[in-house]
């Protein structure tokens, strides 16, 4: 049964395979988190361990890199299989209010259209609540019908539609 877990080097082989899938996918842009992985981490187990530690440390203000806010990144996994990634930003900047929101998620291409994104978002909402977020700003590209359905299935109430994004409030309770 898939679940949200902390990033771990135990999933390195599956994570690396997922990165290759994301990069080969012609239907969607490569997610930012894929581009953010140090290339050495994709071939060297010690570098991958350092990557997972960095991602976990970004939950605190002292572990955040310049230009980022504290965020809790979790992986959606089924045993040893990496299925996707979920990031919960602890607070928003003006740019995140416009383009990112509190919660972002990505499902590896071979695991899409199986309900994982809907389940991931549902599992993330109580975590967001525990971080003091009473309603999460979640958004998707205006043309991404699948993501729109995920957000609405989790109680998302449409705020507005911009030139590029559909913006929703999603209750965390």
C-alpha positions as CSV (number, residue, x, y, z in Angstrom):
1,X,0.0,0.0,0.0
2,X,1.6,3.3,-1.0
3,X,2.4,5.9,1.7
4,X,4.2,9.2,2.3
5,X,7.7,8.6,3.7
6,X,10.7,10.7,4.3
7,X,13.2,10.7,1.5
8,X,15.6,7.8,1.9
9,X,18.5,6.3,0.2
10,X,16.7,2.9,0.3
11,X,14.8,4.1,-2.8
12,X,17.8,5.3,-4.8
13,X,17.5,2.8,-7.6
14,X,13.7,3.4,-8.1
15,X,14.2,7.2,-7.7
16,X,16.9,7.3,-10.3
17,X,14.7,5.3,-12.7
18,X,11.8,7.8,-12.0
19,X,14.2,10.7,-12.8
20,X,14.9,9.1,-16.2
21,X,11.1,8.7,-16.8
22,X,10.4,12.4,-16.0
23,X,13.2,13.5,-18.3
24,X,11.9,11.2,-21.2
25,X,8.3,12.3,-20.8
26,X,7.3,14.4,-23.8
27,X,3.8,15.3,-22.4
28,X,4.8,17.4,-19.4
29,X,7.7,19.6,-18.5
30,X,10.4,18.1,-16.3
31,X,9.5,18.9,-12.7
32,X,11.8,21.4,-11.0
33,X,12.7,18.9,-8.3
34,X,14.3,16.6,-11.0
35,X,16.5,19.4,-12.2
36,X,17.4,20.2,-8.6
37,X,19.0,16.8,-7.9
38,X,22.8,17.0,-8.0
39,X,23.8,14.9,-11.1
40,X,26.4,13.1,-8.9
41,X,23.6,11.9,-6.6
42,X,22.1,9.9,-9.5
43,X,25.3,7.8,-9.8
44,X,27.0,7.8,-6.4
45,X,25.2,6.3,-3.4
46,X,27.0,8.6,-0.9
47,X,26.0,11.7,-3.0
48,X,22.4,10.4,-3.1
49,X,22.5,10.0,0.7
50,X,23.7,13.6,1.0
51,X,20.8,14.7,-1.3
52,X,18.2,13.0,0.9
53,X,19.7,14.6,4.0
54,X,19.6,18.1,2.3
55,X,16.0,17.6,1.4
56,X,15.0,16.6,4.9
57,X,17.0,19.5,6.4
58,X,15.0,22.0,4.3
59,X,12.2,21.6,6.8
60,X,13.9,24.0,9.1
61,X,14.8,27.7,8.5
62,X,18.5,26.8,9.1
63,X,18.4,24.2,6.4
64,X,16.7,26.2,3.7
65,X,18.8,27.3,0.7
66,X,18.6,30.9,-0.5
67,X,15.4,31.7,-2.5
68,X,13.5,28.8,-0.8
69,X,11.1,28.6,2.1
70,X,11.1,25.8,4.7
71,X,9.3,22.8,3.1
72,X,8.5,19.3,4.1
73,X,9.3,17.0,1.1
74,X,7.9,13.5,1.3
75,X,8.0,10.6,-1.2
76,X,5.0,8.5,-2.2
77,X,6.3,5.0,-2.2
78,X,5.0,1.4,-2.3
79,X,7.7,-0.7,-0.6
80,X,10.9,-0.1,-2.5
81,X,9.2,1.7,-5.4
82,X,9.3,5.5,-5.6
83,X,6.0,6.7,-7.1
84,X,6.1,10.4,-6.6
85,X,7.1,13.4,-4.6
86,X,5.1,15.8,-2.4
87,X,6.3,19.2,-1.1
88,X,4.5,21.2,1.6
89,X,5.8,24.7,1.8
90,X,5.5,26.0,5.4
91,X,4.6,29.6,4.4
92,X,4.3,31.5,1.2
93,X,6.2,34.4,-0.5
94,X,4.4,36.7,-2.9
95,X,5.9,34.6,-5.8
96,X,4.6,31.3,-4.3
97,X,1.2,32.9,-3.8
98,X,1.1,33.6,-7.5
99,X,2.9,30.5,-9.0
100,X,3.5,27.7,-6.4
101,X,1.1,27.5,-3.5
102,X,1.6,25.5,-0.3
103,X,1.6,22.0,-1.8
104,X,3.1,20.7,-5.0
105,X,3.2,17.1,-6.2
106,X,4.6,15.0,-9.0
107,X,3.8,11.4,-9.9
108,X,6.3,9.5,-12.0
109,X,5.0,8.9,-15.5
110,X,4.7,5.1,-15.3
111,X,2.5,5.5,-12.2
112,X,0.1,8.2,-13.5
113,X,-3.6,7.8,-13.9
114,X,-3.8,5.3,-11.0
115,X,-5.1,7.6,-8.3
116,X,-1.7,8.3,-6.7
117,X,-1.9,12.1,-6.9
118,X,-5.3,12.2,-5.3
119,X,-4.2,9.9,-2.5
120,X,-0.9,11.9,-2.0
121,X,-2.7,15.2,-1.7
122,X,-5.2,13.6,0.8
123,X,-2.3,12.2,2.8
124,X,-0.5,15.6,2.8
125,X,-3.4,17.7,4.1
126,X,-3.2,16.6,7.7
127,X,0.5,17.2,7.6
128,X,-0.1,20.7,6.3
129,X,-2.6,21.2,9.2
130,X,0.0,20.1,11.7
131,X,2.3,22.8,10.2
132,X,-0.4,25.5,11.0
133,X,-1.8,25.7,7.5
134,X,-5.6,25.8,7.9
135,X,-6.3,25.9,4.3
136,X,-3.7,25.2,1.6
137,X,-3.2,27.1,-1.5
138,X,-2.9,24.5,-4.2
139,X,-2.7,25.3,-7.9
140,X,-2.2,23.6,-11.3
141,X,-1.6,24.7,-14.8
142,X,-4.8,26.0,-16.4
143,X,-4.7,23.2,-19.0
144,X,-3.9,20.3,-16.6
145,X,-7.3,18.6,-16.3
146,X,-5.9,15.7,-14.3
147,X,-4.4,17.9,-11.6
148,X,-7.6,20.0,-11.5
149,X,-9.6,16.8,-10.8
150,X,-7.1,15.8,-8.0
151,X,-7.4,19.2,-6.3
152,X,-11.2,19.2,-6.6
153,X,-11.5,15.6,-5.3
154,X,-9.7,16.8,-2.2
155,X,-12.2,19.6,-1.5
156,X,-10.5,22.4,-3.5
157,X,-12.5,25.5,-3.9
158,X,-11.6,27.6,-7.0
159,X,-10.3,31.0,-6.1
160,X,-9.5,32.2,-9.6
161,X,-8.0,31.4,-13.0
162,X,-5.0,33.4,-14.1
163,X,-3.4,33.4,-17.6
164,X,-1.5,30.2,-16.6
165,X,-2.9,28.8,-13.3
166,X,-6.0,27.6,-11.6
167,X,-5.8,28.5,-7.9
168,X,-7.6,26.7,-5.2
169,X,-8.1,26.8,-1.4
170,X,-8.1,23.2,0.0
171,X,-9.2,22.7,3.6
172,X,-6.6,20.8,5.7
173,X,-9.1,19.7,8.4
